[in-house]
Amino acid sequence: MSKKRKRYSSTEKAKVVLEILREDSTVNEISQKHDISPQLISRWRTEFLNNMPAVFDKKSAEIEKIKQEHEAEKEELVNQIGQLTVDMNWLKKKQQQVYDWKIKKH
């Protein structure tokens, strides 16, 4: 029977990585303490160190926020254009029906 993989939250990963960075214990000791393989802990450490500058990169976060807001606004405007097109086509059709009705009446 196969063993199910355990999923770790970002908070759990961060705690383990901080323990490694403190260097109070070896990777093997920490892996035994948390029942996590040393290779996985080393991978988390590497990933953390590679992505660490992003924490201090506020411009990138602000730019991403602006992009998301722009995309939401764009989506809303596209929906409005679609609705206005439908309304305009309906009014043209009704205008033609009224015109035809007036001609028949006279």
C-alpha atoms as one frame of an Amber mdcrd trajectory, in Angstrom:
protein
   0.000   0.000   0.000   1.421   3.372  -1.001   2.075   6.087   1.507   0.092
   9.325   1.039   2.108  12.494   0.672   1.713  15.004   3.409   1.061  18.577
   2.331   2.714  21.353   4.275   1.331  24.848   4.582   3.486  27.845   3.759
   3.536  28.666   7.476   4.914  25.234   8.362   7.530  25.497   5.633   8.575
  28.943   6.834   9.020  27.721  10.418  11.227  24.842   9.294  13.319  27.076
   7.020  13.793  29.602   9.825  15.017  26.795  12.072  17.601  25.882   9.434
  18.710  29.476   8.996  19.212  29.888  12.741  21.759  27.056  12.501  20.983
  25.831  16.039  20.510  22.296  14.669  21.643  20.368  11.627  19.347  19.653
   8.706  19.216  15.992   9.750  18.184  16.860  13.293  15.472  19.190  12.036
  14.257  16.601   9.539  13.943  13.985  12.290  12.228  16.454  14.604   9.565
  17.339  12.009   9.535  13.971  10.205  10.432  15.592   6.880  13.138  14.396
   4.510  16.389  16.397   4.537  16.215  16.772   0.752  12.787  18.395   0.991
  13.984  20.760   3.710  17.014  21.697   1.603  14.729  22.345  -1.373  12.526
  24.631   0.757  15.604  26.490   1.981  16.876  27.019  -1.564  13.457  28.158
  -2.773  13.182  30.577   0.128  16.614  32.058  -0.462  15.937  32.441  -4.197
  12.610  34.216  -3.614  13.664  36.280  -0.619  14.236  39.541  -2.595  10.572
  39.511  -3.675   9.576  40.252  -0.080  11.331  43.610  -0.279  10.296  44.394
  -3.852   7.273  46.605  -3.187   7.217  48.095  -6.682   6.628  44.661  -8.163
   3.701  44.049  -5.831   2.231  47.468  -6.608   2.604  46.899 -10.342   0.897
  43.513 -10.039  -1.969  45.090  -8.101  -2.393  47.793 -10.755  -2.355  45.136
 -13.493  -5.101  43.183 -11.727  -7.203  46.320 -11.292  -6.687  47.193 -14.964
  -7.741  43.713 -16.062 -10.879  43.900 -13.899 -11.770  47.310 -15.330 -11.109
  46.065 -18.866 -13.375  43.064 -18.285 -16.148  45.330 -16.993 -15.837  47.657
 -19.994 -15.937  44.749 -22.447 -19.126  43.531 -20.766 -20.650  47.019 -20.995
 -19.751  47.245 -24.691 -21.432  43.898 -25.287 -24.586  44.961 -23.449 -24.727
  48.299 -25.291 -24.332  46.520 -28.632 -27.257  44.228 -27.806 -29.368  47.208
 -26.711 -28.509  49.171 -29.865 -29.413  46.255 -32.138 -32.720  45.809 -30.286
 -33.540  49.527 -30.666 -32.732  49.454 -34.390 -35.051  46.477 -34.806 -37.849
  48.192 -32.859 -37.347  51.426 -34.801 -37.766  49.528 -38.063 -40.896  47.782
 -36.731 -42.441  51.130 -35.681 -41.586  52.652 -39.073 -43.145  49.687 -40.903
 -46.234  49.875 -38.654 -46.676  53.623 -39.384 -46.443  53.030 -43.152 -49.073
  50.274 -43.003 -51.380  52.476 -40.929 -51.352  55.352 -43.459
